[in-house]
């Protein structure tokens, strides 16, 4: 009799467990339902305060120097130009991402990580969310000019 009770108990547990699943499917579906779709602009240029193409003009060396200073103070704890560190290397980021994308990531890193496919991939690879560094849009543009300068010349303007 005890043997039959054990078998029935195991059968009931198996049925209940199989019916419940592991929860991943429901979580994914719920997340998909709650997260609104990204626009074409957001997919290409990121999620944040920049919602249309920017014309930041030609590379401005003085603006790049200011960006180098900001980068040195705010970004080097996690980023290197040519190698993986806490975060990804950024020496060629202006060659693979739009200026708007980079600025949106600088100004809105948490939402970019949580909602944008590229941010989610970076989170998987680096297992950390980039902290907001309290920079203005103009300072983010200066950082972009520094990164542009580095990508074009290979020269690091930091002292």
N, C-alpha and C positions, 0 to 999 in steps of 0.2 A: 504494500500500500504506500509506504514512504517513497518508493521508487517511482510510482505513478504520479504522486504529488509533485515530486521534483521535476519530472518530465513535463507535467502540465504547467508548472511555474516557469520553467525555462521557455516553453512554447509561448506562454503569455508575454513574457518579457521580450522575446524575439519579435513577436507581432507588434507590440507597442513600440519598440525601438525602430523597427522598419517603417512603421507608419509615421513616426515623428521625423525621421531623417536626421541629418546632423545640423540643420538650421542654416547652412550656408546658402542654399537655394532661396529660402525665404528672405534672408538678409540682403542678398544681391537684388532680388526683385523689389524689395522695399526701398533699397537705396536708389535703384533706377527710377522708381516711381516718384521719390521725393526730390531727386536732383534734376532740375530742369535741364533740358538739352542746351548745349552750347551753340552759339551762332557761328557762322563761318568765320566771322572776324575773330571771335574769341578762340576758336580752334587754331587759327593761324597766328594771332597776335596776343593771345593771353587774356586773362580776366583781370580787370582792374580799372583804374581811373582813366586809362587811355582807351577810348572807344572808337577812335578813328585814326587813320594814318597821320603821322606827324611828319612835318618837313623840318628836320633839325639842321638842314643845310650841309655844306661841305665840312669836312673834318677841320675843327678849330683847335690848333695846338695849345693855345692858352686855356681853353675850356678842358682839353684833355689833361693838362697839368693839374688843374683843379680837381678833375676826376681822379687822377692818380693819387692825390692827397687824400681824398675821401675814401677811395678804395683801400689805401694803406691803413687808414684808421678804422674802417668799418668792415672790411671784407677779408683781410688776410688771415684772420683767425680761422677761417674755414676754407678759403680758396687759394689755389696756386694757379699760375698762368698755364703751366704745361704738364701738370700731373694731378692725379687724384689726391685729395686730402680729405678733410671732413666732408667737403662738398666737391662737386665736379671741377675739373680744370676749366678755366674761362678764357684762355688766350685766343681761342678761335670762335668764341660764341657768337660774335657779330657776323661771322661767315655762315652760320647755320640757323640763326634765329633773327627775326626782325627786331629793329630798335624798339618798337612798341611792345613786343613780347618781353624783351629784357627789362624794360622800364616797368611793365606790369608785374613782372616777377619780383623786382626790387621793392616796389611799392605795395604789393599785395601777396606776399609769399605764402601765407597760410591758405588763402582761398585757392591760389594757383596749385598748391600741393594737394588740397582736398578735392578739387573739382576738375582740374585740367589733366588730360591724359599724360602729357609730358611731365607735369609735376608729380603725378602718381608713379610714373616710371622712375623718376629720380628718387622718390621716397623709397621705393623698393630697392634701388641700387645703393643708396647712401644711408638709409634708415634714420634720417633726421629731417625735420622741417626747418627750412631756412628762417631764422628769426627776422622780424621786421627791424630795420636799422634806423628808423626815424629820420629818413632823408626826404627832402622835398623832390618834386618832379624835376625841377631844374638841376638839382644835385644828381638825380638818376641819369639825366641827359649827359651831365659831365662825366659820369662813370662810363656811360656808353661811348663817349668820345675817347676816353682813355683806352677802352677795350678796342675800339676801332683803330686807334693809333698803333696799339701793340700788334693787332692782327696784320696791319698793312706794313709795318716797319720792322717788327720783331724787337723794337726798342722799348724798354721799360722806363717810364718817366719818373718812377718813384726814386726819391733820394736814398 
